Amino acid sequence: MNAHQDITAVDRIMDRARAAQAAFEDGATQDRYDRAAQAAAWAIMEPGRNRALAELSVKTTGLGNVPDKITKNHRKTLGLMRDIATAKTHGIVSDDPATGITEIARPIGVIGAVVPSTNPAATPANNIINALKCGNAIVLSPSPKGIAACEMLLGFIHAEFDKIGLDHDLVQMVPPPGSKEKTQRMLEQSDLVVVTGSQDNVRRAYTCGTPAIGVGAGNVTVIVDDTADLDAAAQKIAASKTFDNATSCSSENALVVVDAIYDAFVAAMARQGGALIPESGEAQIVERLWPDGKLNRSVIAQDADVMIDALGLTGQVPADTQFIAVETRGIGPDHPLSGEKLSRVVALYRAADFSDAAEIASRILEHQGAGHSIGLHSADENRALHLGETIPTCRVIVNQAHCFATGGAFNNGMPFSLSMGCGSWGGNSIDDNLNWRHFMQTTKIVREIPPVEPSVEEIFADYWADAGK
């Protein structure tokens, strides 16, 4: 198929999506939108299908592990369904006599979604459910390695659609093989673009001429201070760092530990399978992890034994090692350990005290990961507030396993999502977790009300008292 035929094929898909969305919206009810979302959710959550998607995802991408993919597919989708269960996305959503304004929920139209290979089923499912809940059609552009999982997911969704009489064209994907040209055409033809993945894709989305929501790069930094419960902190960090072999953008990439409890924390970390690589071994890890200046694919998102062998650490770390922490001081482009590693490797920094730890963490995030999130293990609530007021971040995750908490958890109030907006720090238009509200717009009915007009004196009296007239 030549380039012209490729573009024509994308245009046909977008036309079908637009027609299907118009029919979906015509005469719609909240129940119709809810049933569509439930159909897509059950398509990935049904245990047999979930396992098939997890196994295919790991087989075709080489990233992560099957048990954790199953857990992620289930919990992320279940949490999303909890979040949207009572959300009103059709008809009148608010009516305020005081302002005279009535808000009516309206679909956006056709959503174009670019999704990554790290979560080739969970991320597209999240986008699909949100889109359908708000009355939209959606067209997906998966990464090349994620195509097979995306095709399988859409097959499962269409099977569920057949049970309730929904049009398959509500959920489609760019025809494989993927290409930048086809994805670009999809972006240009959509009504809203949602991009999770590489920063190149995010930048392309923001410049495609279509309203866009992109999310920033992860490079999670976590501070462990002198008031922390060290065993609890180590347990949570280990669970988070190793989950799905560190494929999540919310996996810890740097630990900043204050000097007073540094040795005790290293011991606690060892009890959780975290092996310390002293600063003298840093160069060896960097050489193996970035052999040609790029992350080593034989280490990225691999099981612990594969990672240990690829880094040349067999026999040098304990047999029960689940992840490694490499002592380092460097931050910036000449120090790759300070960036995202997508592996069971975390950089370990020693800080003089909490103030120094906050400064180190800020420098790391300004190098990479600004806006995304920072973790804190501490018993001092004021320290969380300090980070929230001074660090370039949209989330401060306190005393939690970071990758489970950032994207929503059953024991915190964040929306369940696999896409974290990073605000202006991360070059994004949103600072929240991507959620159903981003897939809906409203029309306002505006009525006349009695005027509410203050006098000039009411507005400026305090200012005049301070500054003079």
N, C-alpha and C positions, 0 to 999 in steps of 0.2 A: 504494500500500500504506500503510495507516494504522499508527500507532505500535504498536497491539496486534498487528497482523499481522507487523510487523517483529520484535518480540520473540519471537513464536511461531516465526518462521522460524529465528531463532538457536537457540531451544530444540531444534528438530528436528535442526539440524546438530550440536549438542552431544550429543544422544541418539545419533545415528548414530556419532559419534566414540567415544562411550563403549562402544557395542556392538562396534565394530571393534577397539578396543583390547583388550577382554576376549578376543576371538577370537584376536588377534595374540599375546597373552600365553599363552593356553591351549595347553599342550603345546609351548611355544616352545623353541628352541635358540639358542645363540649365533650359529650360522650363519644362522638366520632373521633375526635382528636385523641382522647384518652385511650380508646381501644387500639388505635394505630400505634401509639407509644408502647402499650402493653404487648402488642404483637411483636414489635421489634425487640423488646426486652426479653420476652420469653424465648425468642429465637436464639439468643446467646446464653441465657441462663439455664435452659433445659439441660440437665446434667450430661446426657450423651453428646449433645451438640457442643456444649462447653468444652468437653474433653477433646472432641475432634478438632475444634478450633485451636485449642492450646497446643495440641500435638503438631498440627500443621504449621502453626506459627513458629514454634521452635525449630522444626525441621527445615522450613524454607528460609527463615531469617538467620538461624544460627545464634539467636540471642535469647537469653533467659532460660527458664526451666519450666517444665510442664506443670508440676503441682502449683507453683506460684502463679503461673498464667491462669490456671483454673480458678484459684482464689481471687485474683484480680478481676477476671471477667465477671465472677459472681458478685463480689462485694461492691465493686464500683457501680454495677448496674442496679443491684438491689438498693444501694444508697441513693442513687439518682431517682429511682422510682419512689422512694420515700419522700425525697425532696419535692417532687412534682405532683404527688398524689392529690393534694388539695389546691394546687395552683390553678387559678382561673385564667385561661388563655383564649377564651371565646366569649363574645358578647360584651355586655357592660361589666367592666372590672372595677369601676369606682364611680360614685355619684355624690358630689358634695354640694349641698344646698348653699353653704356659706360662700363658696367661690362661684357657684353657678356652673361648674364644670363637670361634665360627664365624660368618662374615658371609655372608649370602646377598643377591645383588643383586635388587632389585625395581623395577619401573617405578613412576613417580609416577601415571600415569593419562592424563588429557587435559591437554595443555599449551596455554595460551592465549598467543599471541605477538602483540604490537603492533610493527609494523616501519615504518621511515621511508621517505620518498621519496628520500633521498640515495643509498641502496643498495637499490633495490626488488627486486632479484633475489638479490644476494649475501647480504644479511642473512637473509631468509626461508629461503634454502637452508641456511645455517649452522644455524639453529634446527631446521629439519626434519630434517637429518641427525643432529644430536645427539639429538633426540627419538626418532627411529626406532632409533638405535643402542642406546638404553636401554629399548626396548619400549613406548614411548608412542605415542598418537595426538596430533595437533596441529591446532589451528584458528588461522588467521592473521587479523589485522585490519590490512590495509595502510592507509597514508595515502591520501587521495583520489587524489592524482596517481600513486600506486604501484599502483592497482588493476589496470590493464591488464597490467603486467609480472607481477604476482602470479598473475593468471588464466592467463597464458601459461606461467609456471613450473609451476603445478599441472597444466596440461594435459600438459606434457612428463613430469612425474613419474608421472602416472596412466598414460601410455603405457608407461613403463618397468615400472610395477607389473603391467600386463597380461602382460608377458613372464614374470613369475615368480609370478603368481597371487595378488597382494596386493590387498586391498580399498582402493578409492579413498577410502573414508571415513576412512582413517588420516590423510590429509592434506587438509584443507578450509580454506575461508576464509569469513569473515562475508559474507553476500550483499550485493553492491553495490545501491544506493549506500551508502557508508559513513556512519555517524552515531555520535555520542557514545553514544546510547542503546543501539544494537546492540553497540558495543564494550563498554560497561559490562556488558551482560547476559552477553556472552562471558566477561569477566573474572570475574564472579560465579559462573559455572557451571563454570569450569575447576578443575583440581586444583593447578595451579601457573601463575602468570602471569610471563611474561618480556617486559619492555618496553625497547625501544631507540627513542630519539627525543626528543620534546619533554619538558621537565621537568614540564609539566602532565600529560602522560600517565603519567609515572613516579609523580607524586604520587597520581593517581587509582588507579593499580595498588596502591600501598601502603595505600590506604584502602578497597579494594573488599571486604575480608573474606576473600580468598583469599591463601594464601602467595605472595609476590611477589619477583621479582628485577628491580630497575630499575638503570639505569646513569646516571651523572652527566653533566653538561655538559662538553664539551671547550672548552678555550681554551689550547692548548699554548703554553708559554713556553720559549724555548731560550736558554741562556747560551753565549756564545762568549768564552772567556777568553784571557789573554795567552800560554798555552802551546799553544794549538790550532794544528793544521795548517789555515791559513786557506783555502787553495784547496779542500782536501777538505771542510771544513765548508761552504763556500759551495756547492759542487757538490751535496752531500747535501741541504742546505736547499732549494735551487732545485728539485731533483727531487721532493722531498716536497711542497713548497708548491704546485707546479703540477699534481701528479698528480690526474687526474679533476677538474681545475679547483677543487681545494681543498674538495671535498664532504666529505672525511673529518673526523670529530671529532678526529683525530690530526694534522691539518695545523697547521703553525706559525702562530700568530697574533701572537706578539710575539717579537722578538729583543732580547736584552739583551747589549750588547757592551762590554767593558771599554775604557777610554780609551786604554790603551797601544797597542792594535792596531786601534782603531776605523777610522781612515782606510784602513789596509791591508785590513781586512775589507770595507769599502765598495767598494774597488777590486776585490777578489776576487769580491764579489757581482755587480758590474757585468759581469765577464767571464762570469758564468753567466746573464745576462739580467735581473738585478735592478736596477731603476732607483731611484735615491734621490730622494725628494721631501723637500726641506728643511723644517724646522719652519715656515718662512714660508708653505709651501703646505698645511699641515695643515688649515686651516679649509675650504679649497676641497674637499679630499677628504672631510671629514666631511659637508659640505653635500650633496655628490653621492651619498655612500654611504648617508646616512640623511636623505633629503629631507623626510620627514614624521615623523621619529622612528623609522621602521622601515627595516630593510635594503632597499635598492633592488633589486627583482627583476631589473632589467636588468643588474645587476652580479654577483649571486649565482651562483657556480659557472659562470661564462661563460669562453669562450676569451679569450686575452690581448687580441686586437684589439677585441673587443666591450667588454671591461672598460675598456680605455684610452679608447675613444670615450665610453662612458657617464660616465666620470670627468672628461671634458673635457681629456684629456691628449694628444690627437692632435697630433703635431708638437712636443710639449714633452719627450718621452722618446725614447730611441734606438729605431730601427726594429725592433731585435731584442729588445725588452723582453718578458719573459715574466711578470714580477710586479713589484710596486712595494713599496718599503719607505719608510714615512712616519715621519720623525723626530717624536717626541713626548715629553712628560714626564708628562702627566697620567695618572692611574689612578683608576678608580671610575666610578660611574653617570653623572657629568657629562662623562666622557671616553670616548665609545663606541669609540675606536680601541683601548682597553685590553681590549675584549671580543672575542667570537668574531665573525668577519667572513664566513665561508663564501665567500671570494672570493680572488683572487690578490693580496690586499693584506695586508701584514704591518706591524705597528707596530714602530718601531726606537727603542730606549732606549739612551742612553749611560750607563755606570756608571763610577765612579771606579776601582774595583778589583773583585776577585772578591767580597769581602765585601759591597760595595755592590750588586753584581749579584744576589747571592742575596737581599738584602733587597728589591730592586725586584721580582724574580720572585715572591717570597712575597706581596707586596702585590697583584700582578696576579692570582695564583691565588686569593687570599682574596676578591677582587672577583668573579671568575668562573673556574670551572675547577678549584676545589679538589678534590684527590683523584685527578684524572685522570692527569696525567703532566707531567714536565718533561724537557727535553733539555739535554745538556751536551756541548759540544765542548771537550775539554781533554786534556792529556797527564798530568794530575795525578790519580791514582786517589783520593787523599784528599779531593779536592773533590767527587767523586761521593758518597763516604760522608758528607760533611758535608751535602749536599743531602738524602740519604736519611734523615738523623737530624733534620733541622730544618724542611724544607719540608713543607707539607700536601699530600702526594702519595703515590700508591701505586706509581709507576714513575719511575725515573730512567733515561732512555735516553741511553747514552753513545756519542758518536762514530758515530751512525747517522742515516740518513734517517728522520725521526721517524714519518711516517705509515706507512712500510713496516715499522717495527720494533715499534711499540706493540702492534699486534694480531697479533703472531706473525710470524716470518720464518724462512726456512730456515737463516739464520746466527745465530739467537739461540734461547734456550730458552723463550720465551713461547708459550702455546697460541695457535693460529690462531683468531681471533675478530674479529667486527665490533662487539662490545659490551664495553666496559671498565668493570668495577665500580670505584667510587671511594671505597669505605669510608665511614666516618662523616663524613669531610670533605665528601664529595659527597652525603651523605644516602642512602647505599646499604647494602644488607645484605651485599654481597660486596666484597672488595678485589682480586679476581683478574680476569683475562679470563674472560668467560662461556665455559664449556667443558662437555664431556660429563658431568663429575662432578656438575654442577648439575642434570642431568636424570635422576638416579638416586637411589634411597634404598636402605637395607639393613635387613634383619632380622637380629638377633643371636641365635644360640643360645648360652645362658649355662650353663656347667657348673660344678659345684663343684670347687675345687682346694684343695690344702693352704693353710691360712691364712697370709697375709703381714701380720702385725700388729706394728708396731714398739713399743718401749717409749716412754714419755713422755720419758725421759732421752735416747734417741737423737734425737728430734725437736728438743728444746729445749736440748741441751747447749751449742751454740755461742751461742745467744741468751742463755742465763743467764750465760755467761762474759763477754759484752759488757755486758749490762744488769742482771744480777743476777736473783735468783729473785723 
